[in-house]
Amino acid sequence: MKKHILIVDDEQNIREVCKELLEEEGYKVTLAIDGQDALEKMDVDSFDLFLIDMAMPRMGGLELMKQIKKKQPLAVIIILTGYSSIDGAVKAVHAGAYKYLSKPINSDELFEAVRSGLQYSQDLYGPLQKAFEPTPDATQKREAIILQGFTPEEKMDFMAQGRIMKFESGDNIPLDEEQNGTLIILESGEISVWLNNTTVDYLQKWDSFGEESFILAGSTYANLRAETSVKARYFDRKMLLDFFAYKGEKLLKRFMINLINCSFYKWRKSIQRIVMLKLVTGEK
């Protein structure tokens, strides 16, 4: 299968020249006119390597790199830069870019950077990349995994126990304010999960958080932050216990199994992400 490269540059001639050169070398190439366009293309396609310009309207190269890494943590990114932006390109390399190329683009340097970047990704990140690939269930969620096995009526009754809260991008998401334990189900938007100043997970529609605090009140240690406009449904631990006391032991057991499975899956993802970040940054 051809390796797929996304070229992001607001200069049409640069985009077209790089595309022509790389397609002649056997790569599949997609073009984006700026950072926002690139992120939209990532929503509908996957890429093996990114060539991104340092200075662009709407979103600069450094910010785009950050957003790419959120969507695809192991992405290999090559920065394209003019002479005036070399300092910024060096900062990008320190922040996780694979390398930078100066404009005007030399074809031999371009081919070598792409070839070595793809090989670098395969050698260093190959096994981890598979661990980060979403399962079909994860990409096609239409309901909260935590409610698997519930009947439609039981799901509706459960969701009615929660209260909706809305947040804007950058807001901190409160948890367990009364130490009773709080479970959250995200109905729209994206939330980042932070542990010791490190982003360990991202929550999207129908993801849940706080399963541990339902099992043991006050056991949640992570911090949450809204990355976009967010609508989340909050469930109080005591209210849910009353709900399951009414619904019966069988449904409670099903819910507890879902809680344990969700917790295991998320902690495994978090550990994998922390390992990946240490590889990327070189930290011990």
C-alpha positions as CSV (number, residue, x, y, z in Angstrom):
1,M,0.0,0.0,0.0
2,K,1.3,3.5,-0.9
3,K,2.4,5.7,2.0
4,H,0.0,8.6,2.3
5,I,1.5,12.1,2.8
6,L,-0.3,15.3,3.7
7,I,1.3,18.6,2.5
8,V,0.1,21.7,4.2
9,D,1.2,25.0,2.8
10,D,-0.6,28.2,1.9
11,E,1.7,28.7,-1.2
12,Q,0.1,26.9,-4.1
13,N,3.3,26.5,-6.1
14,I,5.1,24.9,-3.1
15,R,2.2,22.5,-2.6
16,E,2.0,21.5,-6.3
17,V,5.7,21.1,-6.7
18,C,6.1,18.9,-3.7
19,K,3.0,16.9,-4.7
20,E,4.4,16.3,-8.2
21,L,7.8,15.2,-6.9
22,L,6.5,12.8,-4.3
23,E,3.9,11.2,-6.6
24,E,6.6,10.5,-9.1
25,E,8.4,8.6,-6.2
26,G,5.3,6.5,-5.7
27,Y,3.7,8.2,-2.7
28,K,0.0,9.1,-2.4
29,V,-0.3,12.8,-1.7
30,T,-3.1,15.0,-0.3
31,L,-2.9,18.8,-0.2
32,A,-4.2,21.3,2.4
33,I,-4.2,25.0,2.0
34,D,-3.8,25.8,5.8
35,G,-3.9,24.2,9.2
36,Q,-7.7,24.2,9.5
37,D,-8.0,22.5,6.2
38,A,-5.5,19.9,7.3
39,L,-7.4,19.0,10.4
40,E,-10.6,18.6,8.5
41,K,-8.8,16.3,6.1
42,M,-7.5,14.2,9.0
43,D,-11.1,13.7,10.1
44,V,-11.9,11.7,6.9
45,D,-8.5,10.2,6.0
46,S,-5.3,8.9,7.6
47,F,-1.7,9.9,6.8
48,D,1.7,8.3,7.3
49,L,3.7,11.6,7.2
50,F,3.1,15.3,7.3
51,L,4.9,18.2,5.5
52,I,3.7,21.4,7.1
53,D,4.7,25.1,6.5
54,M,5.9,27.0,9.5
55,A,4.0,30.3,8.7
56,M,0.4,30.1,7.6
57,P,-2.8,32.1,8.1
58,R,-5.5,31.0,10.5
59,M,-3.1,28.5,12.2
60,G,0.7,28.5,12.3
61,G,2.9,25.4,12.0
62,L,3.6,25.0,15.7
63,E,-0.1,25.1,16.6
64,L,-1.0,22.7,13.7
65,M,1.7,20.3,14.9
66,K,0.1,20.3,18.4
67,Q,-3.3,19.6,17.0
68,I,-2.0,16.8,14.7
69,K,-0.3,15.2,17.7
70,K,-3.6,15.3,19.6
71,K,-5.3,13.4,16.8
72,Q,-2.3,11.2,15.9
73,P,0.2,11.0,18.8
74,L,2.9,9.2,16.8
75,A,2.7,11.4,13.7
76,V,6.0,12.1,11.8
77,I,6.0,15.8,10.9
78,I,8.5,17.6,8.7
79,I,8.5,21.4,8.9
80,L,8.9,23.5,5.8
81,T,10.3,26.9,6.5
82,G,11.7,30.1,4.9
83,Y,14.9,31.7,6.2
84,S,13.0,34.1,8.4
85,S,11.3,31.3,10.3
86,I,14.2,28.9,11.0
87,D,14.2,29.8,14.7
88,G,10.6,28.7,14.8
89,A,11.3,25.5,12.9
90,V,14.1,24.6,15.4
91,K,11.5,25.1,18.2
92,A,9.2,22.8,16.4
93,V,11.9,20.1,16.2
94,H,12.4,20.5,20.0
95,A,8.6,20.1,20.4
96,G,8.5,16.9,18.5
97,A,8.8,17.5,14.7
98,Y,11.1,15.0,13.0
99,K,13.1,17.6,11.1
100,Y,12.8,20.8,9.0
101,L,13.6,21.6,5.4
102,S,14.4,25.1,4.2
103,K,12.7,26.7,1.2
104,P,13.3,26.7,-1.7
105,I,12.8,22.9,-1.5
106,N,15.6,20.8,-2.8
107,S,14.2,17.6,-4.4
108,D,17.0,15.3,-3.1
109,E,16.6,16.7,0.4
110,L,12.9,16.3,0.2
111,F,13.1,12.6,-0.9
112,E,15.6,11.8,1.8
113,A,13.6,13.5,4.6
114,V,10.5,11.7,3.6
115,R,12.2,8.3,3.2
116,S,14.0,8.6,6.5
117,G,11.0,9.9,8.3
118,L,8.8,7.0,7.2
119,Q,11.6,4.5,8.2
120,Y,12.0,6.3,11.5
121,S,8.3,5.9,12.2
122,Q,8.4,2.2,11.3
123,D,11.5,1.4,13.3
124,L,10.7,3.3,16.5
125,Y,7.0,3.5,16.7
126,G,5.7,0.6,14.7
127,P,4.5,-1.6,17.6
128,L,3.1,1.3,19.5
129,Q,1.3,2.7,16.5
130,K,-0.9,-0.4,16.3
131,A,-1.7,0.1,20.0
132,F,-3.0,3.6,19.3
133,E,-5.1,2.6,16.3
134,P,-8.8,2.9,17.2
135,T,-11.0,-0.2,17.1
136,P,-14.1,-0.1,14.8
137,D,-16.2,0.2,18.0
138,A,-14.3,3.3,19.1
139,T,-14.7,5.1,15.8
140,Q,-18.4,4.2,15.4
141,K,-19.7,4.8,18.9
142,R,-23.4,5.7,18.9
143,E,-23.9,5.3,22.7
144,A,-21.9,5.2,25.9
145,I,-19.9,1.9,26.2
146,I,-20.6,2.0,29.9
147,L,-24.3,1.2,29.1
148,Q,-23.6,-1.9,27.0
149,G,-26.1,-4.6,27.7
150,F,-28.8,-2.2,28.9
151,T,-32.2,-2.3,27.1
152,P,-33.3,0.9,25.4
153,E,-35.7,1.6,28.3
154,E,-33.0,1.0,30.9
155,K,-30.6,3.4,29.0
156,M,-33.2,6.1,28.8
157,D,-34.0,5.7,32.5
158,F,-30.3,5.8,33.4
159,M,-29.6,8.9,31.4
160,A,-32.5,10.6,33.0
161,Q,-30.6,10.4,36.3
162,G,-28.0,12.8,35.1
163,R,-27.9,16.6,34.8
164,I,-26.5,18.4,31.8
165,M,-23.6,20.9,32.3
166,K,-22.0,23.0,29.5
167,F,-18.4,24.3,29.2
168,E,-16.5,26.4,26.8
169,S,-13.0,25.7,25.4
170,G,-10.3,26.1,28.0
171,D,-12.7,25.6,31.0
172,N,-11.7,23.2,33.8
173,I,-14.2,20.4,34.2
174,P,-15.1,20.0,37.9
175,L,-15.2,16.6,39.5
176,D,-16.4,15.2,42.8
177,E,-17.0,18.5,44.4
178,E,-18.8,17.0,47.4
179,Q,-16.6,13.9,47.6
180,N,-19.7,11.7,46.8
181,G,-18.2,10.4,43.5
182,T,-19.2,11.8,40.1
183,L,-19.6,9.9,36.8
184,I,-19.5,11.9,33.6
185,I,-20.8,10.9,30.1
186,L,-19.7,13.3,27.3
187,E,-22.6,14.1,24.9
188,S,-20.7,16.5,22.7
189,G,-17.2,18.1,22.3
190,E,-13.8,17.0,23.4
191,I,-12.2,16.9,26.9
192,S,-8.5,16.4,27.6
193,V,-7.5,14.3,30.7
194,W,-4.4,15.6,32.6
195,L,-2.2,13.7,35.2
196,N,0.8,15.5,36.6
197,N,0.9,18.1,33.8
198,T,0.7,15.4,31.1
199,T,-2.2,14.8,28.8
200,V,-3.0,11.1,29.2
201,D,-6.2,10.8,27.2
202,Y,-8.9,12.6,25.2
203,L,-12.6,12.0,25.7
204,Q,-15.0,12.3,22.8
205,K,-18.8,11.9,22.4
206,W,-20.2,9.0,24.5
207,D,-16.9,8.5,26.4
208,S,-17.3,8.3,30.2
209,F,-15.1,9.4,33.0
210,G,-15.1,8.9,36.8
211,E,-15.8,5.1,36.8
212,E,-13.3,4.7,39.7
213,S,-15.1,7.2,41.9
214,F,-18.3,5.2,41.5
215,I,-16.5,2.1,42.8
216,L,-14.7,4.1,45.5
217,A,-15.8,7.7,46.2
218,G,-13.1,10.3,46.0
219,S,-10.6,8.1,44.0
220,T,-10.3,10.3,40.9
221,Y,-6.9,12.1,40.7
222,A,-6.9,13.4,37.1
223,N,-7.9,16.9,35.9
224,L,-10.2,17.5,33.0
225,R,-10.2,20.5,30.5
226,A,-12.6,21.3,27.7
227,E,-10.8,21.4,24.4
228,T,-13.9,22.6,22.5
229,S,-17.5,23.5,23.5
230,V,-18.6,20.6,25.7
231,K,-21.9,19.2,26.9
232,A,-21.5,16.6,29.6
233,R,-24.0,14.7,31.7
234,Y,-23.2,14.4,35.4
235,F,-24.3,11.5,37.5
236,D,-24.1,11.5,41.3
237,R,-22.9,8.3,42.9
238,K,-25.5,8.1,45.6
239,M,-28.3,8.8,43.1
240,L,-27.1,6.0,40.9
241,L,-26.9,3.6,43.8
242,D,-30.5,4.4,44.6
243,F,-31.4,3.9,40.9
244,F,-29.8,0.4,40.8
245,A,-31.4,-0.5,44.1
246,Y,-34.7,0.1,42.4
247,K,-33.8,-1.5,39.1
248,G,-32.4,-4.7,40.7
249,E,-29.1,-6.5,41.3
250,K,-28.8,-7.9,37.8
251,L,-28.6,-4.5,36.1
252,L,-26.1,-3.3,38.8
253,K,-23.8,-6.3,38.1
254,R,-23.9,-5.5,34.4
255,F,-23.1,-1.9,35.1
256,M,-20.2,-2.9,37.4
257,I,-18.7,-5.1,34.7
258,N,-18.9,-2.2,32.2
259,L,-17.3,0.1,34.8
260,I,-14.3,-2.3,35.2
261,N,-13.9,-2.8,31.5
262,C,-14.0,1.0,30.8
263,S,-11.5,1.6,33.6
264,F,-9.1,-1.1,32.3
265,Y,-9.3,0.1,28.7
266,K,-8.7,3.8,29.6
267,W,-5.8,3.1,31.9
268,R,-4.2,0.9,29.2
269,K,-4.5,3.7,26.7
270,S,-3.1,6.2,29.2
271,I,-0.1,4.0,29.9
272,Q,0.6,3.6,26.2
273,R,0.4,7.3,25.7
274,I,2.8,8.1,28.5
275,V,5.3,5.5,27.1
276,M,4.9,7.1,23.7
277,L,5.5,10.6,25.0
278,K,8.6,9.5,26.8
279,L,9.9,8.0,23.6
280,V,9.1,11.2,21.7
281,T,10.6,13.6,24.2
282,G,13.5,11.4,25.3
283,E,12.6,11.7,29.0
284,K,13.7,8.9,31.3
